[in-house]
Amino acid sequence: MGHLMNLPSQVKTLHNQDDTFRTASALALHRGRAKAMAGTATQCIVLRSADEIARTAPRWRRLQERVRGDTQAFQTCEWSMAWLEAIACDDETRCHPVVVLITDASGEAQLIWPLMRENYPFGLKVLSPLTDPFGQYADILTVLEGERLEQALRDALAALRNLDADLLRLRYVRTDSALGRFAQKHFCTTGENIGAPWLDLEPFEKPEDLDKRYNRSQRRRRRKIRKKLEEHFGTELTFERVTDPQEACRHVEEALLNKRRWLDEKGFVSRALFRRETEKFLCGLARHSRDHRQGMEFCLTVLKAGEKAISWEIGVRYHGRHYAYITAHRPELTDLSVGRLHMDLSQKQAVADGMKAFDLLVPNDPHKRSWSSHVQPVQNFFLPLTLRGSMAGHGYLRYARALMRRVYYALPGKIRQQLQEWKHGPDMMMKQAGDVSRKAS
């Protein structure tokens, strides 16, 4: 990987303290590359303060409108700004935003790579996607292609190597993405077999056409689910989309409360869902989506029995792709298959709204595959930047973490419930162990 050490055409680092630029120390040796990328002068800037990142928002939104793909929702300006408002990134939380911005000669953004640097135990400093673990796909926003994209990412990596970090970690990288193709050539993989199920909606002209995917007994089962729920509550069910941000926020809080109850009962873990900032983040996302309708769209649907909400889906939409981000229902209704009914209605709503794809995201669980037509391969990557990072990447990410996850999920549900005081799983176990060691010292 020695070729990745080449310095970028122009590398600048923006500091929190005085908002001034500092040119990379060895830049003078490489001025001959100032007009790289097909003869266009480019500049690679690293933004490291929330204020400067926020001031980049207009260029950020203009870039995402030009991006052709539909799988970069978690790198959009709306998603990232809502996260920065909700999550305090400072010395106390051991989290610092790092956004790589590559511009053309006019100053317009050509590539944005939202990252953050987190401090882990034992002095380990890790670069990871900005909104991790909320974001699902690690990717970049870019209009560059081919050799220009390759060179831009090399420049970005050279800039990141100037930061005080040991490891660059990318979770859930689609193998068909621009970042995925680059990572497969230059990064190390953890070797995990991951997939993201999704349903191609283009063959369906109207919502009722989705029923053709199922056989007669499956269609009958869906009708029975609805009938049993209506008999259980003694009233008709209604399915609606919530567009008012304040009302959406109330439903977000209720949905997360019930989702956490269900996870606790099953002994499952979710780093994102158990964070105290999750409600604030999702409520902010609803507001950002309303204020900037041309960007990423917040989409919350609720299934009601009379006036009582019984299930929810918190989703987002970007360039014609619907992401089923969080599904939740009242745990006492699990055996009545309310979640199955909600998924059917949500997919039909997506068709009615003109969506082209319905993404169920990772992991590749059997129940998700039953609602999908394809499974997109996804991989986890890491790139050591120091010897300590190499030890963490190869020792922990590639081997120890995978073993810990296999052992944890092989445990009986009751034992997993007892371990819920470590609610965030193997990654947070390492962080909490470091917290204990610091307190002891």
C-alpha positions in Angstrom: 0.0 0.0 0.0 3.0 2.3 -0.3 1.5 4.1 -3.3 -1.2 5.5 -1.1 1.4 7.6 0.7 1.6 10.0 -2.2 0.7 13.5 -1.2 -2.4 15.1 -2.7 -2.3 17.9 -5.3 -3.3 20.5 -2.7 -3.9 19.4 0.9 -5.2 21.8 3.5 -6.3 21.2 7.1 -8.9 23.4 8.7 -8.3 23.8 12.5 -11.0 24.3 15.1 -9.0 26.9 17.0 -8.5 29.7 14.5 -10.1 28.5 11.2 -6.9 29.0 9.3 -5.5 26.8 6.6 -2.2 25.0 7.0 -0.6 23.5 3.9 0.8 20.0 4.3 4.5 20.1 5.1 5.7 18.3 2.0 3.4 20.0 -0.4 6.2 22.0 -2.0 7.8 18.8 -3.3 4.6 17.9 -5.2 3.4 21.1 -6.8 3.7 19.5 -10.2 0.5 17.7 -9.4 -1.5 20.8 -8.8 -3.3 20.3 -12.1 -4.3 16.6 -11.7 -7.5 14.8 -12.5 -7.9 15.4 -16.3 -6.3 18.8 -16.2 -8.6 20.3 -13.6 -7.0 22.1 -10.7 -8.4 20.5 -7.5 -8.0 21.1 -3.8 -8.3 18.6 -1.0 -9.5 20.2 2.3 -10.0 18.5 5.6 -12.7 20.2 7.7 -12.4 19.5 11.4 -14.9 21.8 13.1 -18.7 21.5 13.2 -19.1 25.2 12.3 -17.0 24.9 9.2 -18.8 21.7 8.2 -22.1 23.5 8.6 -20.9 26.4 6.4 -20.2 23.8 3.7 -23.9 22.8 3.6 -24.8 24.7 0.4 -22.0 23.1 -1.6 -22.8 19.8 0.0 -26.5 19.9 -1.2 -25.5 21.0 -4.6 -23.2 18.0 -4.9 -25.8 15.5 -3.8 -28.2 16.8 -6.3 -25.7 16.0 -9.1 -24.8 12.5 -7.8 -26.2 9.8 -10.0 -26.5 7.0 -7.4 -29.3 6.3 -4.9 -27.4 4.5 -2.2 -25.7 7.5 -0.5 -28.5 8.6 1.8 -26.3 8.2 4.8 -23.7 10.7 3.4 -26.3 13.4 2.6 -26.1 16.9 4.1 -29.5 16.4 5.9 -28.4 13.2 7.5 -25.0 14.5 8.6 -26.2 17.9 9.9 -28.9 16.3 12.0 -26.3 14.0 13.5 -23.9 16.8 14.2 -26.7 18.7 16.0 -27.7 15.7 18.1 -24.3 14.2 19.0 -21.9 16.3 20.9 -18.5 15.7 19.3 -15.9 17.0 21.8 -13.1 15.9 24.1 -15.6 14.5 26.7 -17.3 12.3 24.2 -13.9 11.4 22.5 -15.4 12.1 19.1 -14.2 14.7 16.5 -15.8 15.3 13.0 -13.5 15.0 10.0 -15.0 15.8 6.6 -12.8 15.5 3.5 -13.9 18.0 0.8 -12.4 17.9 -2.7 -13.3 20.9 -4.9 -12.6 22.0 -8.4 -11.0 25.3 -9.4 -14.2 27.2 -8.9 -14.6 25.9 -5.4 -17.5 23.6 -6.2 -17.5 20.2 -4.3 -16.5 17.2 -6.4 -16.3 14.7 -3.5 -17.3 14.7 0.1 -16.3 12.0 2.5 -17.9 12.5 6.0 -15.8 10.9 8.7 -15.1 11.3 12.4 -12.2 10.4 14.7 -13.0 8.5 17.9 -10.8 7.8 20.9 -10.9 4.2 22.1 -9.2 2.6 25.1 -5.5 2.2 25.3 -4.9 5.3 23.2 -6.4 3.9 20.0 -7.7 6.6 17.6 -10.1 5.4 14.9 -11.4 7.1 11.8 -14.9 5.9 10.9 -18.0 7.2 9.0 -19.3 10.4 10.5 -22.7 9.1 11.7 -21.6 5.6 12.8 -23.4 3.6 14.1 -26.5 5.4 12.8 -25.4 5.4 9.2 -25.9 2.0 7.5 -23.7 2.2 4.3 -20.2 3.7 4.4 -19.7 5.6 1.2 -18.8 8.9 -0.4 -20.7 11.6 -2.3 -18.9 12.2 -5.6 -19.5 13.0 -9.3 -15.9 11.9 -10.2 -15.3 8.6 -12.1 -12.5 6.5 -13.3 -8.9 7.7 -12.8 -10.1 11.1 -11.5 -12.0 9.3 -8.7 -9.1 7.0 -8.0 -6.7 10.0 -7.7 -9.1 11.9 -5.5 -9.5 9.1 -3.0 -5.7 8.7 -2.9 -5.4 12.4 -2.2 -8.0 12.0 0.5 -6.1 9.2 2.1 -2.9 11.1 2.0 -4.7 14.0 3.9 -6.1 11.6 6.5 -2.7 10.1 7.1 -1.6 13.6 8.3 -4.2 13.3 11.1 -3.5 11.7 14.5 -5.2 8.4 13.8 -4.3 4.7 14.0 -6.9 3.1 11.9 -9.5 3.9 9.2 -12.6 1.6 9.7 -15.5 1.3 7.2 -18.6 -0.7 8.2 -21.1 -1.9 5.6 -19.5 -0.9 2.3 -21.5 -1.9 -0.7 -19.3 -3.7 -3.2 -21.0 -1.9 -6.1 -20.3 1.6 -4.6 -17.5 4.0 -5.6 -15.9 3.6 -2.2 -16.3 -0.2 -2.3 -14.4 -0.6 -5.5 -11.5 1.5 -4.1 -11.6 -0.3 -0.8 -11.4 -3.7 -2.3 -8.1 -2.8 -4.0 -6.4 -0.9 -1.2 -8.0 -1.9 2.2 -8.1 -5.0 4.3 -11.4 -6.8 4.8 -12.6 -8.4 8.0 -13.8 -11.4 6.0 -17.4 -11.3 7.2 -20.1 -12.5 4.8 -22.7 -9.7 4.8 -25.5 -8.8 2.6 -28.2 -6.1 2.3 -31.6 -7.4 0.9 -33.6 -5.1 -1.3 -36.7 -5.2 -3.5 -36.7 -3.9 -7.1 -39.9 -1.9 -7.4 -39.6 -0.9 -11.0 -41.6 -3.9 -12.3 -44.7 -2.8 -10.3 -46.8 -0.1 -11.9 -49.3 0.1 -9.0 -49.4 -1.1 -5.4 -51.7 -4.0 -6.0 -49.2 -5.5 -8.4 -47.0 -6.4 -5.4 -49.5 -9.1 -4.5 -48.5 -11.0 -7.7 -45.2 -11.8 -5.9 -47.0 -14.1 -3.5 -48.9 -17.3 -4.0 -52.6 -17.8 -3.0 -51.9 -19.0 0.5 -49.5 -16.1 1.2 -52.1 -13.6 0.1 -54.7 -15.3 2.2 -52.4 -15.1 5.2 -52.0 -11.4 4.9 -55.7 -10.9 4.8 -56.1 -13.1 7.9 -53.4 -11.0 9.8 -55.4 -7.8 9.2 -58.7 -9.5 10.1 -57.3 -10.9 13.4 -55.8 -7.5 14.4 -59.1 -5.8 13.7 -61.0 -8.4 15.8 -58.4 -8.0 18.6 -58.9 -4.2 18.8 -62.6 -4.2 17.7 -61.9 -1.5 15.2 -60.5 -1.0 11.7 -56.8 -0.5 11.0 -55.5 2.6 9.2 -52.1 3.1 7.7 -50.8 6.6 7.3 -47.6 8.6 6.7 -46.8 11.3 9.2 -45.4 14.5 7.6 -45.6 17.0 10.5 -42.1 17.1 12.2 -43.6 17.5 15.7 -46.1 14.7 15.3 -43.3 12.6 13.7 -41.1 13.2 16.8 -43.8 11.9 19.1 -44.1 8.8 17.0 -40.3 8.4 17.0 -40.2 8.4 20.8 -43.0 5.8 21.0 -41.5 3.6 18.3 -38.1 3.6 19.9 -39.6 2.8 23.3 -41.3 -0.3 21.9 -38.3 -1.3 19.8 -36.1 -1.2 22.9 -38.6 -3.3 24.8 -38.6 -5.9 22.1 -34.8 -6.0 21.9 -34.5 -6.4 25.6 -37.0 -9.3 25.6 -35.0 -11.0 22.8 -31.6 -10.3 24.3 -30.5 -8.5 21.1 -28.2 -5.4 21.0 -28.1 -2.3 18.9 -25.5 0.4 19.5 -27.6 3.1 17.7 -31.0 2.3 19.2 -29.8 2.3 22.8 -28.0 5.7 22.6 -29.7 8.5 24.5 -29.3 10.9 21.5 -31.2 8.7 19.1 -34.5 10.4 19.5 -32.9 13.9 19.1 -31.2 12.8 16.0 -34.3 11.3 14.3 -36.4 14.3 15.3 -33.8 16.6 13.9 -33.7 14.6 10.7 -37.5 15.1 10.3 -37.0 18.8 10.6 -34.0 18.9 8.1 -36.0 16.9 5.6 -38.9 19.3 5.8 -36.6 22.3 5.3 -34.7 20.9 2.4 -37.1 18.9 0.3 -34.7 18.4 -2.6 -32.3 16.4 -0.5 -32.9 13.3 1.6 -36.5 12.7 2.6 -37.6 11.5 6.1 -40.5 9.0 5.8 -42.4 7.8 8.9 -45.4 5.6 8.6 -47.7 4.3 11.4 -50.3 1.6 11.6 -53.2 2.4 13.9 -56.1 0.6 15.5 -58.5 3.4 15.9 -56.4 6.2 17.5 -53.8 3.8 19.0 -50.5 3.4 17.1 -49.5 -0.3 17.0 -46.5 -0.3 14.6 -44.1 2.0 13.0 -41.5 2.3 10.2 -38.9 5.1 10.4 -37.5 5.4 6.9 -35.6 7.8 4.6 -35.7 8.3 0.9 -33.0 9.4 -1.5 -33.1 9.6 -5.3 -36.0 7.2 -5.6 -34.7 4.6 -3.1 -36.7 3.9 0.1 -34.6 2.8 3.1 -36.6 0.8 5.8 -34.4 2.2 8.6 -36.2 1.2 11.8 -39.3 -1.0 12.1 -41.0 -1.3 15.5 -44.2 -2.6 16.9 -45.8 -3.2 20.3 -44.1 -6.4 21.6 -47.3 -7.8 22.9 -48.6 -8.0 19.3 -45.6 -9.9 17.9 -47.6 -13.2 17.7 -50.3 -11.4 15.7 -47.7 -10.6 12.9 -48.3 -6.8 13.0 -44.8 -6.2 11.6 -45.5 -8.4 8.6 -48.6 -6.4 7.8 -46.8 -3.1 8.2 -44.0 -4.2 5.8 -46.6 -5.2 3.1 -48.3 -1.8 3.4 -45.0 0.1 3.5 -43.8 -1.5 0.3 -47.1 -0.8 -1.4 -46.9 2.9 -0.3 -43.4 3.1 -1.8 -44.7 1.9 -5.1 -47.6 4.4 -4.9 -45.1 7.2 -4.2 -43.0 6.3 -7.3 -40.0 4.7 -5.5 -37.8 2.5 -7.6 -36.2 0.4 -4.9 -37.0 -0.7 -1.3 -33.9 -1.3 0.8 -34.1 -3.4 3.9 -30.5 -2.8 4.7 -28.1 -5.1 6.7 -28.2 -7.7 8.1 -29.2 -10.4 5.5 -31.8 -12.1 7.8 -34.2 -14.7 6.4 -37.3 -12.6 7.2 -35.8 -9.7 5.2 -35.0 -11.9 2.2 -38.7 -12.9 2.1 -39.5 -9.3 1.3 -36.7 -8.8 -1.2 -35.8 -9.7 -4.8 -32.0 -9.2 -4.5 -29.2 -9.2 -1.9 -26.4 -6.7 -2.3 -23.0 -7.9 -1.1 -21.6 -5.7 1.7 -18.2 -5.8 3.3 -16.4 -4.4 6.3 -13.0 -2.8 5.6 -10.1 -1.3 7.6 -6.8 0.4 6.8 -4.1 0.5 9.4 -2.3 3.9 9.6 0.1 2.9 12.4 1.4 -0.2 14.1 -1.1 0.1 16.8 -3.8 0.4 14.2 -2.5 -2.7 12.5 -2.8 -4.7 15.7 -6.3 -3.5 16.3 -7.4 -4.2 12.8 -5.9 -7.6 12.3 -6.2 -8.7 15.9 -9.6 -7.3 17.0 -11.7 -6.5 13.9 -10.6 -9.5 11.8 -10.5 -12.2 14.5 -11.5 -11.3 18.1 -14.6 -9.3 17.3 -16.0 -11.9 15.0 -15.4 -14.6 17.6 -17.1 -12.5 20.3 -20.2 -12.0 18.2 -20.5 -15.7 17.4 -20.2 -16.6 21.1 -22.7 -13.9 22.1 -25.4 -14.8 19.7 -24.9 -18.5 20.4 -25.9 -17.9 24.0 -29.5 -18.6 25.1 -31.8 -15.6 25.1 -32.1 -15.4 28.9 -28.3 -15.2 29.3 -28.2 -12.5 26.6 -30.8 -10.6 28.5 -28.6 -10.7 31.6 -25.8 -9.2 29.6 -27.9 -6.2 28.5 -26.0 -3.9 30.9 -23.4 -4.0 28.1 -26.2 -3.0 25.8 -24.1 -2.0 22.8 -22.4 -5.3 22.0 -18.8 -6.3 21.3 -17.6 -2.9 20.1 -18.9 -1.1 23.1 -17.6 -3.8 25.4 -14.1 -2.7 24.4 -14.9 1.0 25.0 -16.5 0.3 28.4 -13.5 -1.8 29.4 -11.3 1.2 28.7 -13.6 3.4 30.8 -13.3 1.0 33.7 -9.5 1.0 33.4 -9.4 4.8 33.4 -11.6 5.1 36.5 -9.4 2.6 38.3 -6.3 4.6 37.6 
